[in-house]
Amino acid sequence: MIFPFIQYPDSYKRILTSTPKLPESPIKPIRPIEPSGTIKNDGNLGCSIVFLIGSFILLFYGFSNTKVLLPAIGLVILSLFFIMTSSSDNKAAEEKLYKQKQDYPGLLKRYNIDTATYDQKLKAHELDCMLMTSPAYIEDFRIKLFKTNFSVLKFPENADREVKQGVTESFFQNYLQKYFSNQLLINQMIKTTKGTFFPDFVVHDKINNLFIDIEIDEPYVGSTGDPIHYDISSDKRRNQIFSEQNWVVVRFSEEQIIKQPNECCLLIRDVLNHFPKLQLIESNQGLVTPMNVWSYTEAGRMAFKKYRHSYLPIDLKNKLNTETFEESNIIFDDVIQDWMIRAPSEEYSDDDDLPF
């Protein structure tokens, strides 16, 4: 991950890739086949008659030989059954052919009408598809989809207590008030089923009902040197929880808001301005100098070297020894919780002596 970090809601990103459903293509008419010919006698009927004649011959012979009589009677009955069945099948086939000949003129007329209009329908369909796949139409479709379907699921509320802050939040707040005076919310909290969270700052676009969580990430706690906001910390899960509520999350490193406060505010303003236009602002936009997120080990080394003293103004340096932060209370899945517990100890030892 790289600072500045911008995370958009998944529902918003799905809108950016949505396309209108194209109408189905008209079905090309199929010319009906003209019925012809007559029903020929089924070959089974002729065989059945021959078999019947042979059965009668055997029957006459059976009158003089009782052993042959019963089988001969049975063969006669079976032959008569086959003859009747074959006659019935021939009659049904004749009726079917007659109906097909009767229906054919109507089917042919319907085919000619459909053929005459098919080319027009196909051309209209092609024009519709060309229009609906044009960039202008798709953009308009997505904007309408955004206005009718996108909404924030969880609104912030005033924090029920005073929230602990880093030493640089009051510094950056002065800049935020200059750029977003009527949109800036401070000392807010958001309650979800997965925990209660206290954003550093909230910028609220009332027209588009957009909330942006603005976070300042320090590498370690000033009073203890404990690593925070490292690459596998709970921040990733926290970002996702805000995203699930249709919030945008923007994270800056503390060093960035100290060295480039105006550029950071301009980036936030770009996010606000481009959001209703369905345009993503990338982290490597060029306004703010990018900075890699530190690992747990790197944060520990930064604490040991008192790295924050290298860029903080003297009035803020003097406040570091009293700095504390709110503890995360994210409710994790068991697998994630186990990973979060084990990961830091695998990278960095808390036994290292720190100059605090």
DODRENVEX-995358 format. One record per residue: x, y, z of N, C-alpha, C in turn; residue in one letter. Coordinates in steps of 0.2 Angstrom, whole numbers, plus 2048, in hexadecimal, padded with zeros to 3 digits. Each point is the difference from the previous one (the first is absolute). Layout:
N
XYZXYZXYZA...
//
This chain:
356
8047FA8007FC806800804806800M7FE8057FD8048077FF7FB805803I8048058047FC8068028018057FAF7FC8057FE7F98008037FC7F97FEP7FC7FE8047FC7FA7FE7F8802800F7FD7FE7FA7F98017FF7FC7FA7FFI7FB7FF8047FC7FA7FF7F98027FEQ7FD7FE7FB7F98017FE7FC7FA802Y7FA8028017FB7FA8017FF7FB7FAP8007FA8027FF7FB7FB7FA8017FBD7FA8028047FA8027FC8018057FBS8048058028028067FB8047FD7FAY8057FC8028047FD7FA7FC7FC7FCK7FB7FC8027FC7FC7FC7FC8057FBR7FE8068027FC8047FC8058027FAI8068018028058037FB8017FB7FAL7FE7FA8018017FA7FB7FA7FE7FDT7FA8038037FA7FE7FD7FE8027F9S7FD7FC7FD7FE8017F97F87FF7FFT7FC8037FC7F97FF7FF7FF7F97FDP7FB7FD8017FE7F97FD7FE8027F9K8037FD7FB7FE8017F97FA7FC7FFL7FB8027FB7FA7FD7FE8027FA7FCP7FC7FB8018017F97FC7FF8027F8E8047FC7FD8008017F87F97FD7FES7FD8037FB7FA7FD7FD8027F97FDP7FB7FB8008017FA7FD7FE7FF7F9I8057FE7FC7FF8007F97FA7FA7FEK7FB8027FC7FB7FC7FE8037FA7FCP7FD7FA8018017FA7FD7FB7FE7FBI8017FF7FA7FB7FE7FB7FD7FA801R7FA7FF8007FC7FA8018017FB7FAP8017FA8028017FB7FB7F97FD7FDI7FF8017F97FA7FE7FD7FF7F9801E7FA7FD8037FF7F98007FE7FD7F9P8027FA7FE7FF7FE7FA8007F8800S7FD7FD7FB8007F97FF7F97FD804G8007F98007FA7FD8038037FB804T7FB7FD8058027FB8048007FA7FDI8067FC8008007FA7FD7FF7FA805K7FD7FB7FD7FF7FA8058067FE804N7FF7FF8068057FE8048027F97FED8077FF8008027F97FE7FE7FB806G7FF8028067FE7FC8057F97FD7FFN7FC8047FC7F97FE7FE8007FA7FCL8058017FA8007FA7FC8037FA803G8058008048027FB8047FB7FC804C7FC8058037FB7FD8057FA7FC7FCS7FF8037FA7FB7FC7FB8037F97FEI8068007FE8037FA7FE8007FB806V8028038068007FC8067F97FD802F7FB8047FE7F97FE8027FE7FA7FBL8028017FA7FE7FA7FB8047FA802I8068008028037FA8037FD7FE806G7FD8048047FD7FE8067FA7FC7FFS7FC8037FA7FA7FC7FF8017F97FDF8068007FC8017F97FD8027FB806I8048038058027FC8057F97FE804L7FB8058007FA7FE8047FC7FB7FDL8008007F97FC7FA7FD8047FA801F8068008008047FA8017FF7FD808Y7FF8058047FF7FF8077F97FC801G7FB8017FC7FA7FC8018017F9800F8057FE7FC8027F88008057FE805S8038058038067FF8057FF805806N7FD7FD8057FE804806806804803T8067FD7FF8068038038028067FDK7FE8017FA8028067FC7FA806801V7FA7FD8027FA8057FF801806805L8027FF8068008068058058057FEL8067FE7FE8058047FD7FE8047FAP7FC7FD7FC7FE8037FA7FB805801A7FB7FF8057FB805802804806803I8057FF8048048058038038057FAG8037FD7FB8038037FB7FB8047FCL7FA7FD7FF7FB8047FC7FE807804V7FF7FF8067FE806804806805800I8067FE8018068048008018047F9L7FE7FC7FB8018037F97FA8067FFS7FA7FE8037FB8057FF801806804L8048008068028058048058057FDF8057FD7FC8058037FD7FD8047FAF7FB7FD7FC7FD8037FB7FC806802I7FC8008057FC805803804806802M8067FE8048048068028048037FAT8027FD7FB8038037FA7FB8047FDS7FA7FE7FF7FA8047FD7FF807804S8007FF8067FF806804806805800S8067FD8008068057FF8008037F9D7FE7FD7FB7FF8037F97FB805800N7FA7FF8037FB805801802807803K8047FF8068028058048058047FCA8057FD7FC8058037FC7FC8047FAA7FB7FD7FD7FD8047FB7FC806803E7FD8008067FD806803805805801E8067FE8038068058018028037FAK8017FD7FB8028037F97FB8047FEL7FA7FE8007FA8057FE800806804Y8018008068008068048068057FFK8067FC7FE8068047FF7FF8047F9Q7FD7FD7FB7FE8037FA7FB806801K7FC7FF8047FB805802803806803Q8057FF8058038058038068047FDD8027FD7FB8068027FC7FF8077FDY7FB8027FD7FF8067FD800806805P7FD7FF806800805806808800802G8037FB8018078008028058047FCL7FE7FF7F98048037FB7FF808800L7FA8018017FE808800803803806K8007FD8068038028068088017FFR8037FB7FD8078007FE8028067FCY7FC8027FB8018057FB7FF807804N7FC8008057FF807804806801804I8027FA8048058018058078017FCD8017FD7FA8068027FC8008077FET7FA8037FE8008077FE802804806A7FE7FF8068028048068067FE803T8037FA7FF8067FE8048068057FEY8018017FA8068057FF800806803D7F98038017FF8068038027FF808Q7FD7FB8028017FF8088087FF801K8037FC7FB8077FF801804806800L7FF8057FB8038068007FF804806K7FA8008027FE8048068047FE807A8007F98008047FD805807802800H8038007FA807801800802808802E7FB8047FE8018078027FF801807L7FB7FC8037FF8018088077FD803D8027FB7FE8077FD8038058057FFC8018037FA8058057FF800806805M7F98028017FF8068048027FE808L7FD7FA8028017FE8078077FE802M8047FF7FB8077FE8018058067FFT7FD8067FE8048067FF802803807S8068038008038028077FB805803P7FD8047FC7FB8058037FA7FD804A7FE7FB7FC7FA7FD8038027FC806Y8057FC8008027FC806802805806I8038067FF8018058057FA802803E7FB8027FC7F98028027FD7FB804D8007F97FE7FD7FB8038037FF807F8078008018037FF8067FF806805R7FF8067FD7FE8068057F97FF802I7FC7FE7FC7F97FF8038007FA805K8047FB7FE8007FA805803802807L8058057FF8038028067FB804804F7FC8057FD7FB8048047FB7FC803K7FE7FB7FC7FA7FC8038027FA805T8067FE7FF8017FA804806801806N8048057FF8058018057FE804806F8017FE8067FF8038068047FE805S8018048058047FE8067FC7FC804V8037FB8037FC7FB804800802808L806803802800802807803807800K7FC804804802807801804801806F8048058008048018077FC804805P8028008067FC804805806802805E7FE8058048048038048037FB805N8078008018037FB8057FD801807A7FF7FB8037FD800807806802805D8068017FE8058028058058047FCR8058038038068037FD8047FB7FDE8028007FA8047FB7FC807802801V8057FB8018078018018028017F9K8058057FF8028027FA8088007FFQ8037FF7FA8078017FF802807801G8068028008028078017FF8047FAV8007FD7FA7FF8047FA7F98017FET7FB7FE8037F98017FE7FE807800E8028038057FE8078018038047FBS8067FF7FE8048037FB7FD7FF7F9F7FE7FA7FE7FC7FF7FA7F9803800F7FD8008057F98028018008077FDQ8058048028008077FE8008017F8N8037FB7FD8008007F87F97FE7FEY7FE7FB8037FA7FD7FD7FA805801L8008048057FB8058018008057FBQ8068027FE8018057FA7FD7FD7FAK8017FA7FE7FD7FD7FA7F97FD800Y7FE7FE8067FA7FD8017FC802806F8008068017FD8038067F97FE801S7FB8007FB7F97FE8017FF7F8800N8057FD7FE8007F87FF8047FC805Q8048038048047FD8057FC7FE806L8017FA8027FD7FD8078057FE804L8018028068057FD8057FC7FD806I8047FC8037FE7FC8067FA7FC7FFN8007FC7FA7FB7FC7FE8017F9802Q7FB7FC8008017F88007FA7FD7FCM8027FA7FE7FC7FC7FB7FF7F9804I7FA7FE8017FE7FA8037FE7FB7FBK8037FA8007FE7FB7FC8007F9804T7FD7FB7FD8007F98038077FE801T8058027FD8077FE801804804804K7FD8058038048048057FE8087FFG8038048057FF8078008068037FET8008057FB8068037FE800808800F8068038018008078018058037FBF7FD8027FA8048037FB804806802P8068017FE8048068017FC8067FED7FE8007FA7FB8057FD7FB7FD7FBF7FB8048007FB7FE7FB7FE8067FBV8007FF7FA7FE8057FB7FA7FD7FDV7FB8058007F97FE7FE7FE8047FAH7FF7FD7FB7FD8037FA7F87FF800D7FD8068027F97FF8017FC7FF7FAK8028037FA7FD8007FA7FF7F87FEI8067FD8008007F97FD8007FB806N7FF8038067FF7FB8068067FB801N8068037FF8067FC800804802807L8037FB8038048018068077FD7FFF8058048018077FE8008037FF807I8037FB8018047FF8068078027FFD8028058038078037FF8047FD806I8057FC7FF8057FE8058078027FFE8038028068078018008047FA804I8047FD7FC8037FA803808802802D8017FF8068068008038047FA801E8067FF7FF8047FA8018007FD807P7FF8048058017FD8077FD805804Y7FE7FE8067FD804806806804803V7FE8068008068058038027FE807G7FB7FE8048027FF8078037FA802S7FF7FB7FB8027F98028057FD7FAT7FF8027FA8047FE7FB7FD7F97FDG7FA7FF8027FC7FA7FD7FF8017F9D8027FB7FB7FE8017F97F98007FFP7FD8047FB7F98017FE8008017F9I7FA7FF7FD7FF8017F98057FD7FBH8027FA8028057FC7FC7FC7FC7FBY8037FD7FB7FD7FE7FA7FB7FA802D8017FC8057FB7FB8027FC801806I8008078027FC8028067F87FF7FES7FC8028057F97FF8007FD8057FBS8048057FD7FE8057FC7FD7FE7FAD8027FA7FD7FD7FD7FA7F97FE801K7FF7FD8067F97FD8017FC806802R8038058037FC8068027FE8047F9R8048007FB7FF8047FA7FA7FC7FDN8007F98007FB7FC7FD7F9801803Q8008018077FA8018037FD8077FEI8048057FF7FD8067FE7FE8007F9F8047FC7FC7FE7FF7F97F97FD7FFS7FF7FB8057F97FC8007FA805801E8028068047FB8048017FF8067FBQ8047FF7FA8008047FB803807801N8068008058048058018068007FCW8038067FE8078007FD805801806V8057FC7FF8068018058068037FDV8038058038068037FD805801806V8057FC7FF8068008058068047FER8038048048068037FF8057FE806F8068007FE8057FF805801807804S8018008068018068048068047FDE8057FD7FD8058047FD7FD8047FAE7FB7FD7FC7FE8037FA7FB807803Q7FC7FF8057FC806802804805803I8067FF8028058058038038037FBI8037FD7FB8048027FB7FC8037FAK7FA7FD7FF7FC8027FA7F8801802Q7FF8048057F98008027FB8037FBP8028057FC7FC8037FB7FF7FA7FAN8057FD7FE7FF7FB7FB7FB7FA802E8017FE8077FB7FB8027F9803800C7FF8068027F98037FF7FE8007F9C8048027FB7FE8007F97FE7F97FEL8047FB8027FE7F97FE7F97FE803L7FF8028067F97FE8037FB8047FCI8018067FE7FB8047FC7FF7FD7F9R8067FD7FD7FF7FC7FA7FC7FA800D8007FD8067FC7FA8017F9802800V7FE8058047FA8038007FD8027FAL8048047FC7FD8027F97FF7FB7FBN8047FB8008007FB7FB7FB7FA802H7FE7FF8067FC7FB8037F98007FCF7FD8058007F98007FC8017FF7F9P8068017FD8018007F98027F87FEK8017FC8058027F98008078007FDL8048048038077FF7FE8047FF806Q8047FB8008057FE8068068057FFL8028028068068038018057FB803I8067FF7FC8057FB802804803805E8037FB8048058028068068047FDS8027FE7FA8068027FD7FF8067FBN7FB8058037FE8057FC8058067FEQ8058008048058057FF800806805G7FA8018038008068048047FF807L7FF7FA8038047FF8068057FA7FEV8068028038067FB7FF7FE7F9803T8007FB7FC7FF7F98038057FE805P7FD7FC8058047FD8057FE7F9802M8047FB8007FF7F98017FD800808N7FB7FB8017FE7FF8068067FB804V8018028068057FC8037FE7FA803W8057FB8017FE7FA803801801808S7FE7FA803800801808808801802Y8047FC7FC8078018028038077FET7FE8037FB8028067FE7FD805805E7FA8008027FD804805804800806A8027FA8028047FF806807804800G8037FF7FA8078047FF7FF807800R7FA8027FD7FF8087FF7FF802808M7FC7FC804800803807806800803A8057FB7FF8068008038048067FEF8008027FA8048067FE7FC806801K7FA8008037FC8068017FF8047F9K7FE7FC7FB7FF8027F97FB806800Y7FB8008047FB8067FF803806802R8058008048048078028038037FAH8017FC7FB8038037FA7FC8047FCS7F98008007FC8047FC7FB804804Y7FF7FE8067FB804804803807802L7FC8058008028078038017FF807P8048048038028008077FA800805I7FB8037FF7FA8018047FD7F9801D8007FC7FA7FD7F98008047FB803L8078017FF8047FB803800800807K7FE8068038008008077FA7FD803N7FB7FE7FC7FA7FD8028007F87FFK8057FE7FD8017F97FF7FF7FB806L8048038058007FB8067FA800804N7FA8037FE7FA7FF8037FB7FE7FBT8027FE7FA7FB7FD7FB7FE7F9801E7F97FF7FF7FD7FA8017FB7FF7FBT7FD7FA7FE7FB7FF7FB7FB7FC802F7FA8017FD7FA7FB8018027F97FEE7FE7FB8048027F97FE7FA7FE7FBE8027FC7FB7FB7FD7FC7FC7FB803S7F98007FE7FC7FB8037FC7FC7FBN8047FF7FB7FD7FC7FA7FE7F9802I7FB7FE7FE7FE7F98018027FC7FAI8057FC8018037FC7FA7FD7F9800F8007FD7FA7FF7F97FF8067FC804D7FF7FA8028057FC8048078007FCD7FF7FE7FA8077FF7FC8038077FFV7FD8067FF803806800803802807I7FC7FF8058038018078067FD801Q8007F97FE8077FC8028058037FCD7FF8027FA8058037FB803806803W7FB8058038028068038047FF806M7FF7FB8048047FF8068077FD7FFI8007FC7FB8077FD7FE8058047FCR7FD8047FC8048037FB805805803A7FF8048048058058038057FC803P7FF7FB8048057FD8048057FC7FBS7FE7FF7FA8047FC7FC8058057FCE7FE8068018048057FC805804805E7FE8028068038058048007FE807Y8058018048007FE8077FE806804S7FC8008057FE806804805800805D8057FC8018058008058068057FED8008027F98058057FE7FF806805D8068038028008068047FF8067FCD7FB8048027FE8067FD802806804L8028057FD8028068047FA805802P7FC7FD8047FA803803800800808F
//
